[in-house]
């Protein structure tokens, strides 16, 4: 029996290498073309294990998540229903839950007070804050939730002076340039607010894809522990400080855009200024005028805590003050003075909530003027 002849050895020459390179280029071009057509990052088509294999997040993950579609896919708000009264809260780190776990942040603490409408609807408070102030970021999150058809009954926008004085785009804006431009065009915001978006490709989306993979890999840990990375705390401040002047405002057009959003969607808006460790606070004089000009109601809590020991830095209270602040804000939502804001307000507050922790200053919205033609959504 004769042994089989050995297979001829293909000589690797220049033509062989050229064919291999050409095949690789064709396949890469085809794959990138399909990717650009589908746009999985920008269109929110990347799969998520949250709200399925593991529970959804009750606040955004700040280290590995900056794409709005993916952030909303991971969040419990994705499955909000109209049989509850849904409050959307946007803001920066003091609302997100600086140096505390998600269940210890102010929005979660308000939800834990078991508010209801007088018609019996339970109240759900959704924390869509993300660290570092930027009022445009808050508008983008609010618009994105609305465009998904998620039922919202009230939007609470927590703002500090940093939110109006950005000189560079926030990471949320930079990571969602196409959508940010969409929002800017919708509300006729200045072009300077949002940089030009580069053409989308697998290469330009590489950071978003890497963040998505890391975020999904963390899902098991989140499911088991519900713990985010939290920095160590700071000691209390020893004295109040003075804020006698503010940096120039670079986002003047955004508050009127919130008013336009509210007018067209019939979703009421409420601005909130968080506590601040200032004996003299120029911002607490500036923001009521801005809110009045934009026809938006305002709860100003900048002076609600006067003890410097309640604060750990210029923009954050100690974590121990989050629950008193949550109860104060809940009492505002249950106060009759807020009844003109929306039909379901004021909310019903359980008798177990303490009534002796002070109140913030409340400014009702000014008379509404008709929108200029062609403005808003």
C-alpha positions as a LaTeX table, in Angstrom:
\begin{tabular}{lrrr}
\hline
Residue & $x$ (\AA) & $y$ (\AA) & $z$ (\AA) \\
\hline
Unk1 & 0.00 & 0.00 & 0.00 \\
Unk2 & 1.47 & 3.26 & $-1.10$ \\
Unk3 & 1.62 & 6.22 & 1.28 \\
Unk4 & $-0.41$ & 9.30 & 0.27 \\
Unk5 & 1.48 & 11.99 & $-1.47$ \\
Unk6 & 2.25 & 15.00 & 0.75 \\
Unk7 & 0.27 & 18.19 & 0.10 \\
Unk8 & 2.19 & 20.67 & $-1.94$ \\
Unk9 & 3.61 & 23.46 & 0.16 \\
Unk10 & 2.26 & 26.86 & $-0.87$ \\
Unk11 & 5.13 & 29.22 & $-1.25$ \\
Unk12 & 4.59 & 32.49 & 0.67 \\
Unk13 & 5.65 & 35.05 & $-1.82$ \\
Unk14 & 4.80 & 38.66 & $-2.47$ \\
Unk15 & 1.58 & 37.82 & $-4.32$ \\
Unk16 & 0.34 & 35.64 & $-1.42$ \\
Unk17 & 0.93 & 38.45 & 1.10 \\
Unk18 & $-0.76$ & 40.98 & $-1.17$ \\
Unk19 & $-3.87$ & 38.79 & $-1.52$ \\
Unk20 & $-4.06$ & 38.35 & 2.27 \\
Unk21 & $-3.77$ & 42.09 & 2.85 \\
Unk22 & $-6.40$ & 42.86 & 0.20 \\
Unk23 & $-8.82$ & 40.33 & 1.73 \\
Unk24 & $-8.32$ & 41.85 & 5.18 \\
Unk25 & $-8.91$ & 45.37 & 3.83 \\
Unk26 & $-12.08$ & 44.31 & 2.02 \\
Unk27 & $-13.45$ & 42.56 & 5.11 \\
Unk28 & $-12.59$ & 45.51 & 7.34 \\
Unk29 & $-14.19$ & 47.96 & 4.90 \\
Unk30 & $-17.35$ & 45.85 & 4.69 \\
Unk31 & $-17.54$ & 45.49 & 8.47 \\
Unk32 & $-16.97$ & 49.21 & 9.05 \\
Unk33 & $-19.58$ & 50.02 & 6.40 \\
Unk34 & $-22.15$ & 47.83 & 8.15 \\
Unk35 & $-21.15$ & 49.36 & 11.49 \\
Unk36 & $-21.57$ & 52.93 & 10.18 \\
Unk37 & $-24.96$ & 52.00 & 8.72 \\
Unk38 & $-26.25$ & 50.42 & 11.94 \\
Unk39 & $-24.57$ & 52.86 & 14.37 \\
Unk40 & $-24.99$ & 50.55 & 17.41 \\
Unk41 & $-23.46$ & 53.05 & 19.87 \\
Unk42 & $-25.36$ & 56.15 & 18.74 \\
Unk43 & $-28.64$ & 54.25 & 18.23 \\
Unk44 & $-28.51$ & 52.40 & 21.54 \\
Unk45 & $-28.36$ & 48.95 & 19.95 \\
Unk46 & $-25.60$ & 47.49 & 22.12 \\
Unk47 & $-27.06$ & 44.76 & 24.36 \\
Unk48 & $-27.17$ & 45.10 & 28.13 \\
Unk49 & $-27.54$ & 42.59 & 30.93 \\
Unk50 & $-29.05$ & 45.23 & 33.23 \\
Unk51 & $-32.83$ & 45.20 & 33.67 \\
Unk52 & $-32.69$ & 41.57 & 32.55 \\
Unk53 & $-30.10$ & 39.18 & 33.89 \\
Unk54 & $-29.32$ & 41.62 & 36.71 \\
Unk55 & $-31.36$ & 44.52 & 38.17 \\
Unk56 & $-31.16$ & 47.92 & 36.54 \\
Unk57 & $-29.01$ & 50.63 & 38.06 \\
Unk58 & $-30.68$ & 53.21 & 40.29 \\
Unk59 & $-28.03$ & 55.77 & 39.37 \\
Unk60 & $-25.50$ & 56.06 & 36.56 \\
Unk61 & $-22.09$ & 54.43 & 36.80 \\
Unk62 & $-19.64$ & 57.33 & 36.60 \\
Unk63 & $-16.36$ & 55.65 & 35.66 \\
Unk64 & $-17.25$ & 53.47 & 32.65 \\
Unk65 & $-20.44$ & 54.91 & 31.24 \\
Unk66 & $-20.85$ & 58.10 & 29.20 \\
Unk67 & $-23.01$ & 57.09 & 26.21 \\
Unk68 & $-26.56$ & 58.26 & 26.91 \\
Unk69 & $-28.29$ & 55.39 & 25.15 \\
Unk70 & $-26.30$ & 52.80 & 27.06 \\
Unk71 & $-26.76$ & 54.67 & 30.34 \\
Unk72 & $-30.54$ & 54.72 & 29.91 \\
Unk73 & $-30.56$ & 51.06 & 28.83 \\
Unk74 & $-28.81$ & 50.16 & 32.11 \\
Unk75 & $-31.03$ & 52.35 & 34.34 \\
Unk76 & $-34.25$ & 51.30 & 36.09 \\
Unk77 & $-36.05$ & 54.27 & 34.51 \\
Unk78 & $-36.14$ & 52.26 & 31.30 \\
Unk79 & $-39.18$ & 50.40 & 32.67 \\
Unk80 & $-41.00$ & 53.28 & 34.38 \\
Unk81 & $-44.77$ & 52.97 & 33.98 \\
Unk82 & $-47.63$ & 55.45 & 33.89 \\
Unk83 & $-49.41$ & 53.90 & 36.90 \\
Unk84 & $-46.88$ & 55.62 & 39.19 \\
Unk85 & $-46.00$ & 59.30 & 39.64 \\
Unk86 & $-42.52$ & 59.54 & 38.14 \\
Unk87 & $-40.13$ & 62.30 & 39.19 \\
Unk88 & $-36.99$ & 62.67 & 37.07 \\
Unk89 & $-34.08$ & 64.28 & 38.96 \\
Unk90 & $-31.06$ & 65.60 & 37.05 \\
Unk91 & $-28.05$ & 67.39 & 38.48 \\
Unk92 & $-24.41$ & 66.88 & 39.39 \\
Unk93 & $-22.47$ & 65.10 & 42.11 \\
Unk94 & $-24.39$ & 66.44 & 45.12 \\
Unk95 & $-27.52$ & 64.83 & 43.62 \\
Unk96 & $-25.81$ & 61.76 & 42.13 \\
Unk97 & $-24.64$ & 60.90 & 45.65 \\
Unk98 & $-21.13$ & 62.19 & 46.31 \\
Unk99 & $-19.22$ & 59.75 & 48.53 \\
Unk100 & $-22.26$ & 57.61 & 49.29 \\
Unk101 & $-23.76$ & 54.47 & 47.78 \\
Unk102 & $-26.73$ & 54.70 & 45.35 \\
Unk103 & $-29.37$ & 53.96 & 48.01 \\
Unk104 & $-27.99$ & 56.80 & 50.18 \\
Unk105 & $-28.25$ & 59.55 & 47.55 \\
Unk106 & $-30.93$ & 62.24 & 47.97 \\
Unk107 & $-33.29$ & 60.97 & 45.19 \\
Unk108 & $-33.28$ & 57.45 & 46.66 \\
Unk109 & $-33.90$ & 58.87 & 50.13 \\
Unk110 & $-36.89$ & 60.89 & 48.88 \\
Unk111 & $-38.31$ & 57.73 & 47.29 \\
Unk112 & $-37.84$ & 55.93 & 50.60 \\
Unk113 & $-40.19$ & 58.41 & 52.30 \\
Unk114 & $-43.13$ & 56.73 & 50.50 \\
Unk115 & $-44.74$ & 59.81 & 49.01 \\
Unk116 & $-48.02$ & 59.41 & 47.14 \\
Unk117 & $-50.30$ & 61.56 & 45.06 \\
Unk118 & $-53.62$ & 62.39 & 46.70 \\
Unk119 & $-55.14$ & 60.02 & 44.16 \\
Unk120 & $-53.13$ & 57.16 & 45.62 \\
Unk121 & $-50.36$ & 56.81 & 43.02 \\
Unk122 & $-47.02$ & 55.81 & 44.54 \\
Unk123 & $-44.15$ & 58.20 & 43.78 \\
Unk124 & $-40.96$ & 56.95 & 42.12 \\
Unk125 & $-37.93$ & 59.24 & 42.11 \\
Unk126 & $-35.36$ & 58.48 & 39.40 \\
Unk127 & $-31.77$ & 59.63 & 39.91 \\
Unk128 & $-30.37$ & 60.68 & 36.52 \\
Unk129 & $-27.73$ & 62.99 & 37.94 \\
Unk130 & $-24.12$ & 62.72 & 36.81 \\
Unk131 & $-21.07$ & 64.32 & 38.48 \\
Unk132 & $-19.77$ & 67.76 & 37.52 \\
Unk133 & $-22.20$ & 70.60 & 36.89 \\
Unk134 & $-23.33$ & 71.42 & 33.33 \\
Unk135 & $-26.87$ & 72.66 & 32.71 \\
Unk136 & $-26.73$ & 71.53 & 29.06 \\
Unk137 & $-26.09$ & 67.97 & 30.26 \\
Unk138 & $-29.29$ & 68.12 & 32.30 \\
Unk139 & $-31.29$ & 69.23 & 29.25 \\
Unk140 & $-29.79$ & 66.43 & 27.16 \\
Unk141 & $-30.73$ & 63.75 & 29.71 \\
Unk142 & $-34.24$ & 65.16 & 30.08 \\
Unk143 & $-34.81$ & 65.27 & 26.33 \\
Unk144 & $-33.43$ & 61.75 & 25.85 \\
Unk145 & $-35.81$ & 60.29 & 28.46 \\
Unk146 & $-38.76$ & 62.09 & 26.88 \\
Unk147 & $-37.89$ & 60.97 & 23.34 \\
Unk148 & $-37.83$ & 57.35 & 24.52 \\
Unk149 & $-41.48$ & 57.68 & 25.52 \\
Unk150 & $-40.71$ & 57.10 & 29.20 \\
Unk151 & $-43.58$ & 58.57 & 31.28 \\
Unk152 & $-42.44$ & 61.58 & 33.34 \\
Unk153 & $-44.70$ & 63.58 & 35.63 \\
Unk154 & $-42.20$ & 66.10 & 37.03 \\
Unk155 & $-38.62$ & 67.09 & 36.20 \\
Unk156 & $-36.44$ & 68.40 & 39.05 \\
Unk157 & $-33.28$ & 70.16 & 37.86 \\
Unk158 & $-30.69$ & 70.62 & 40.62 \\
Unk159 & $-28.26$ & 73.39 & 39.68 \\
Unk160 & $-25.23$ & 75.06 & 41.25 \\
Unk161 & $-23.27$ & 77.98 & 39.81 \\
Unk162 & $-20.81$ & 75.60 & 38.12 \\
Unk163 & $-23.65$ & 74.38 & 35.91 \\
Unk164 & $-23.76$ & 77.75 & 34.15 \\
Unk165 & $-20.05$ & 78.54 & 33.89 \\
Unk166 & $-18.62$ & 75.69 & 31.80 \\
Unk167 & $-15.80$ & 76.72 & 29.45 \\
Unk168 & $-15.24$ & 73.25 & 27.99 \\
Unk169 & $-17.82$ & 70.59 & 27.03 \\
Unk170 & $-18.82$ & 68.11 & 29.74 \\
Unk171 & $-17.82$ & 64.47 & 29.15 \\
Unk172 & $-21.49$ & 63.60 & 28.54 \\
Unk173 & $-21.66$ & 66.24 & 25.80 \\
Unk174 & $-18.34$ & 65.13 & 24.26 \\
Unk175 & $-19.39$ & 61.47 & 24.33 \\
Unk176 & $-22.75$ & 62.17 & 22.65 \\
Unk177 & $-21.95$ & 64.92 & 20.17 \\
Unk178 & $-24.51$ & 63.89 & 17.56 \\
Unk179 & $-27.33$ & 63.82 & 20.08 \\
Unk180 & $-26.10$ & 66.99 & 21.78 \\
Unk181 & $-26.20$ & 68.76 & 18.40 \\
Unk182 & $-29.74$ & 67.44 & 17.89 \\
Unk183 & $-30.82$ & 68.97 & 21.22 \\
Unk184 & $-28.98$ & 72.24 & 20.50 \\
Unk185 & $-30.72$ & 72.55 & 17.12 \\
Unk186 & $-34.09$ & 71.65 & 18.63 \\
Unk187 & $-33.90$ & 74.56 & 21.06 \\
Unk188 & $-31.89$ & 76.94 & 18.88 \\
Unk189 & $-28.98$ & 76.99 & 21.32 \\
Unk190 & $-25.74$ & 78.75 & 20.31 \\
Unk191 & $-23.46$ & 76.62 & 18.15 \\
Unk192 & $-20.61$ & 77.25 & 20.60 \\
Unk193 & $-22.29$ & 75.02 & 23.18 \\
Unk194 & $-21.56$ & 71.81 & 21.25 \\
Unk195 & $-18.43$ & 70.99 & 19.18 \\
Unk196 & $-18.78$ & 69.54 & 15.70 \\
Unk197 & $-19.33$ & 65.78 & 15.74 \\
Unk198 & $-16.77$ & 63.74 & 13.73 \\
Unk199 & $-18.01$ & 61.11 & 11.26 \\
Unk200 & $-18.99$ & 57.99 & 13.22 \\
Unk201 & $-16.98$ & 54.82 & 12.66 \\
Unk202 & $-15.69$ & 51.82 & 14.54 \\
Unk203 & $-12.53$ & 53.81 & 15.25 \\
Unk204 & $-14.25$ & 56.92 & 16.64 \\
Unk205 & $-16.54$ & 54.73 & 18.80 \\
Unk206 & $-13.71$ & 52.64 & 20.24 \\
Unk207 & $-13.79$ & 54.39 & 23.64 \\
Unk208 & $-17.57$ & 53.95 & 23.91 \\
Unk209 & $-17.27$ & 50.26 & 23.01 \\
Unk210 & $-14.55$ & 49.78 & 25.62 \\
Unk211 & $-16.71$ & 51.50 & 28.24 \\
Unk212 & $-19.69$ & 49.34 & 27.27 \\
Unk213 & $-17.67$ & 46.13 & 27.68 \\
Unk214 & $-16.36$ & 47.22 & 31.09 \\
Unk215 & $-19.81$ & 48.33 & 32.24 \\
Unk216 & $-21.33$ & 44.96 & 31.32 \\
Unk217 & $-18.48$ & 43.11 & 33.02 \\
Unk218 & $-19.28$ & 44.97 & 36.26 \\
Unk219 & $-22.91$ & 43.84 & 36.18 \\
Unk220 & $-22.41$ & 40.74 & 38.32 \\
Unk221 & $-20.66$ & 42.76 & 41.03 \\
Unk222 & $-23.40$ & 45.40 & 40.90 \\
Unk223 & $-26.08$ & 42.71 & 41.15 \\
Unk224 & $-24.43$ & 41.11 & 44.17 \\
Unk225 & $-23.43$ & 44.22 & 46.11 \\
Unk226 & $-25.18$ & 47.29 & 44.58 \\
Unk227 & $-21.98$ & 49.17 & 45.45 \\
Unk228 & $-20.21$ & 51.80 & 43.35 \\
Unk229 & $-16.68$ & 53.05 & 43.89 \\
Unk230 & $-16.85$ & 55.84 & 46.47 \\
Unk231 & $-13.95$ & 58.06 & 47.56 \\
Unk232 & $-13.05$ & 58.50 & 51.21 \\
Unk233 & $-14.83$ & 61.37 & 52.95 \\
Unk234 & $-13.41$ & 64.72 & 53.97 \\
Unk235 & $-13.57$ & 66.31 & 57.43 \\
Unk236 & $-16.27$ & 68.93 & 58.06 \\
Unk237 & $-15.52$ & 72.54 & 57.19 \\
Unk238 & $-14.61$ & 74.84 & 60.08 \\
Unk239 & $-16.13$ & 78.06 & 58.75 \\
Unk240 & $-18.46$ & 79.42 & 56.12 \\
Unk241 & $-16.89$ & 81.21 & 53.17 \\
Unk242 & $-17.94$ & 84.09 & 50.96 \\
Unk243 & $-18.86$ & 83.93 & 47.30 \\
Unk244 & $-18.99$ & 87.60 & 46.39 \\
Unk245 & $-18.80$ & 87.20 & 42.60 \\
Unk246 & $-19.53$ & 84.56 & 39.99 \\
Unk247 & $-17.61$ & 83.48 & 36.89 \\
Unk248 & $-19.24$ & 84.61 & 33.63 \\
Unk249 & $-22.28$ & 82.58 & 32.67 \\
Unk250 & $-21.67$ & 80.58 & 29.48 \\
Unk251 & $-25.01$ & 78.73 & 29.33 \\
Unk252 & $-27.62$ & 81.49 & 29.50 \\
Unk253 & $-29.84$ & 79.96 & 26.79 \\
Unk254 & $-30.41$ & 76.61 & 28.50 \\
Unk255 & $-32.93$ & 77.62 & 31.19 \\
Unk256 & $-35.28$ & 79.09 & 28.55 \\
Unk257 & $-34.89$ & 75.78 & 26.69 \\
Unk258 & $-36.20$ & 73.96 & 29.76 \\
Unk259 & $-39.20$ & 76.27 & 29.70 \\
Unk260 & $-39.76$ & 75.43 & 26.02 \\
Unk261 & $-39.53$ & 71.72 & 26.85 \\
Unk262 & $-42.13$ & 72.11 & 29.58 \\
Unk263 & $-44.48$ & 74.15 & 27.38 \\
Unk264 & $-44.47$ & 71.63 & 24.55 \\
Unk265 & $-44.50$ & 68.42 & 26.57 \\
Unk266 & $-46.76$ & 69.69 & 29.41 \\
Unk267 & $-44.29$ & 68.19 & 31.90 \\
Unk268 & $-43.75$ & 70.61 & 34.82 \\
Unk269 & $-40.22$ & 71.69 & 35.70 \\
Unk270 & $-38.80$ & 72.61 & 39.10 \\
Unk271 & $-35.35$ & 74.11 & 39.69 \\
Unk272 & $-33.56$ & 73.36 & 42.95 \\
Unk273 & $-30.42$ & 75.05 & 44.30 \\
Unk274 & $-28.62$ & 72.70 & 46.72 \\
Unk275 & $-27.16$ & 73.78 & 50.08 \\
Unk276 & $-23.89$ & 75.68 & 49.91 \\
Unk277 & $-21.36$ & 76.67 & 52.62 \\
Unk278 & $-21.43$ & 80.38 & 51.86 \\
Unk279 & $-22.06$ & 83.17 & 54.34 \\
Unk280 & $-22.41$ & 85.55 & 51.40 \\
Unk281 & $-23.55$ & 83.83 & 48.23 \\
Unk282 & $-23.76$ & 85.81 & 45.02 \\
Unk283 & $-25.32$ & 82.82 & 43.28 \\
Unk284 & $-28.35$ & 82.79 & 45.59 \\
Unk285 & $-29.12$ & 86.32 & 44.36 \\
Unk286 & $-28.41$ & 85.59 & 40.69 \\
Unk287 & $-30.34$ & 82.37 & 40.15 \\
Unk288 & $-33.83$ & 83.59 & 41.23 \\
Unk289 & $-33.66$ & 86.26 & 38.55 \\
Unk290 & $-32.61$ & 83.74 & 35.93 \\
Unk291 & $-35.43$ & 81.39 & 36.96 \\
Unk292 & $-37.98$ & 84.22 & 36.81 \\
Unk293 & $-36.75$ & 85.27 & 33.37 \\
Unk294 & $-37.17$ & 81.67 & 32.18 \\
Unk295 & $-40.61$ & 81.37 & 33.84 \\
Unk296 & $-39.49$ & 78.41 & 35.96 \\
Unk297 & $-40.26$ & 77.82 & 39.66 \\
Unk298 & $-37.31$ & 77.57 & 42.02 \\
Unk299 & $-36.61$ & 76.03 & 45.41 \\
Unk300 & $-33.47$ & 77.73 & 46.76 \\
Unk301 & $-31.87$ & 75.60 & 49.49 \\
Unk302 & $-28.53$ & 77.40 & 49.40 \\
Unk303 & $-29.00$ & 78.72 & 52.97 \\
Unk304 & $-30.97$ & 75.88 & 54.50 \\
Unk305 & $-27.92$ & 74.64 & 56.45 \\
Unk306 & $-25.97$ & 77.42 & 58.19 \\
Unk307 & $-23.53$ & 75.34 & 60.24 \\
Unk308 & $-20.14$ & 75.01 & 58.45 \\
Unk309 & $-19.85$ & 71.55 & 60.03 \\
Unk310 & $-22.63$ & 70.39 & 57.68 \\
Unk311 & $-20.30$ & 70.70 & 54.67 \\
Unk312 & $-17.20$ & 68.87 & 53.48 \\
Unk313 & $-16.21$ & 71.22 & 50.65 \\
Unk314 & $-17.49$ & 74.15 & 48.60 \\
Unk315 & $-20.25$ & 72.22 & 46.87 \\
Unk316 & $-21.06$ & 69.17 & 49.01 \\
Unk317 & $-22.68$ & 68.61 & 52.36 \\
Unk318 & $-21.57$ & 65.77 & 54.59 \\
Unk319 & $-23.36$ & 62.51 & 53.75 \\
Unk320 & $-25.16$ & 62.76 & 57.11 \\
Unk321 & $-27.04$ & 65.82 & 55.75 \\
Unk322 & $-28.51$ & 63.98 & 52.73 \\
Unk323 & $-31.47$ & 62.57 & 54.68 \\
Unk324 & $-32.46$ & 65.93 & 56.26 \\
Unk325 & $-32.24$ & 67.52 & 52.79 \\
Unk326 & $-34.37$ & 64.74 & 51.29 \\
Unk327 & $-37.03$ & 65.29 & 53.95 \\
Unk328 & $-36.98$ & 69.07 & 53.38 \\
Unk329 & $-37.44$ & 68.62 & 49.62 \\
Unk330 & $-40.21$ & 66.08 & 50.20 \\
Unk331 & $-42.02$ & 68.61 & 52.41 \\
Unk332 & $-41.78$ & 71.17 & 49.61 \\
Unk333 & $-43.36$ & 68.68 & 47.21 \\
Unk334 & $-46.15$ & 68.22 & 49.74 \\
Unk335 & $-46.60$ & 71.94 & 50.49 \\
Unk336 & $-49.76$ & 73.68 & 49.19 \\
Unk337 & $-47.70$ & 76.54 & 47.73 \\
Unk338 & $-46.58$ & 74.18 & 44.96 \\
Unk339 & $-50.13$ & 73.28 & 43.91 \\
Unk340 & $-50.10$ & 75.60 & 40.88 \\
Unk341 & $-47.18$ & 73.72 & 39.34 \\
Unk342 & $-49.09$ & 70.58 & 38.28 \\
Unk343 & $-52.51$ & 68.95 & 38.84 \\
Unk344 & $-51.12$ & 66.09 & 40.98 \\
Unk345 & $-49.28$ & 68.45 & 43.32 \\
Unk346 & $-48.93$ & 68.81 & 46.24 \\
Unk347 & $-48.04$ & 65.21 & 47.07 \\
Unk348 & $-49.15$ & 63.37 & 50.19 \\
Unk349 & $-46.43$ & 63.12 & 52.83 \\
Unk350 & $-46.57$ & 60.41 & 55.51 \\
Unk351 & $-47.01$ & 61.76 & 59.05 \\
Unk352 & $-43.81$ & 60.00 & 60.10 \\
Unk353 & $-41.64$ & 62.52 & 58.22 \\
Unk354 & $-40.19$ & 65.12 & 60.66 \\
Unk355 & $-41.57$ & 68.64 & 60.26 \\
Unk356 & $-38.94$ & 70.61 & 62.20 \\
Unk357 & $-35.94$ & 70.68 & 59.84 \\
Unk358 & $-36.57$ & 74.03 & 58.19 \\
Unk359 & $-37.63$ & 74.90 & 54.66 \\
Unk360 & $-35.97$ & 76.41 & 51.62 \\
Unk361 & $-37.01$ & 79.58 & 49.81 \\
Unk362 & $-39.64$ & 78.94 & 47.13 \\
Unk363 & $-40.05$ & 81.21 & 44.11 \\
Unk364 & $-43.12$ & 80.64 & 41.98 \\
Unk365 & $-42.74$ & 80.91 & 38.24 \\
Unk366 & $-43.50$ & 84.26 & 36.67 \\
Unk367 & $-46.32$ & 84.80 & 34.19 \\
Unk368 & $-45.86$ & 82.71 & 31.06 \\
Unk369 & $-45.24$ & 84.52 & 27.82 \\
Unk370 & $-46.07$ & 82.97 & 24.43 \\
Unk371 & $-43.19$ & 81.16 & 22.76 \\
Unk372 & $-41.72$ & 82.75 & 19.63 \\
Unk373 & $-42.81$ & 80.90 & 16.53 \\
Unk374 & $-40.55$ & 78.02 & 15.52 \\
Unk375 & $-39.01$ & 77.66 & 18.99 \\
Unk376 & $-38.71$ & 74.35 & 20.77 \\
Unk377 & $-39.81$ & 70.85 & 19.91 \\
\hline
\end{tabular}
